[in-house]
């Protein structure tokens, strides 16, 4: 099957089968041949990141309820496990069965008993109820925008009034020749194989989509739902420019809280 024919979900499932830790964090230290040597460092990056996000939230919005958290696109549990040390209960979702198996194993290995893992879908059907904190990091950038924008809004809808969220997205800053090479790797058979061989990876490692999200439309739609107080954190991400949104859903004030009714921008 050519790279062009693979959906983003199938590409992620293949990463789960071939090289799950590298798929989560593209660093050669975390490839399947080296992960046991660098396992501590891998999970330390997750603990440091979650501590940073929660600290930024507290600095800007005050105390965050710590009952229930959702980790969307959990992979092998890099962020789920530290979230479990900050919240009473964590639900983690992923589209890859292999990633979920590995995440459950990692939770058992770490003695984490308050994290539950379940398959993800676009309707978030395995995430009933609402959450004090919703996290989705380095996930939606791999999902086509037409599909990812409604999903982002559904994630925000899952936040309890007075709760918070962190979502991570990307936009492109690389020049056109790099963009063409990226397009070719996903659409012309053989290009991705050549890239994999040159990088010393498995020849059939799948391409990973990077999609550009319209920040202006996202901010406008969130504002329409009463979410106007946001922290925007930007950072370089290889040849892309990524940004995180950390925000708080307004608490109930005696009137019905606004909701995202149609999941559309």
HELIX and SHEET records of a PDB file:
HELIX    1   1 UNK A    3  UNK A    5  5                                   3    
HELIX    2   2 UNK A    8  UNK A   18  1                                  11    
HELIX    3   3 UNK A   20  UNK A   24  1                                   5    
HELIX    4   4 UNK A   28  UNK A   30  5                                   3    
HELIX    5   5 UNK A   35  UNK A   61  1                                  27    
HELIX    6   6 UNK A   80  UNK A   84  1                                   5    
HELIX    7   7 UNK A   97  UNK A  110  1                                  14    
HELIX    8   8 UNK A  140  UNK A  142  5                                   3    
HELIX    9   9 UNK A  145  UNK A  157  1                                  13    
HELIX   10  10 UNK A  176  UNK A  187  1                                  12    
HELIX   11  11 UNK A  191  UNK A  199  1                                   9    
HELIX   12  12 UNK A  215  UNK A  224  1                                  10    
SHEET    1   A 7 UNK A 115  UNK A 119  0                                        
SHEET    2   A 7 UNK A  89  UNK A  94  1                                        
SHEET    3   A 7 UNK A  68  UNK A  72  1                                        
SHEET    4   A 7 UNK A 131  UNK A 136  1                                        
SHEET    5   A 7 UNK A 159  UNK A 172  1                                        
SHEET    6   A 7 UNK A 240  UNK A 248 -1                                        
SHEET    7   A 7 UNK A 230  UNK A 237 -1                                        
END                                                                             
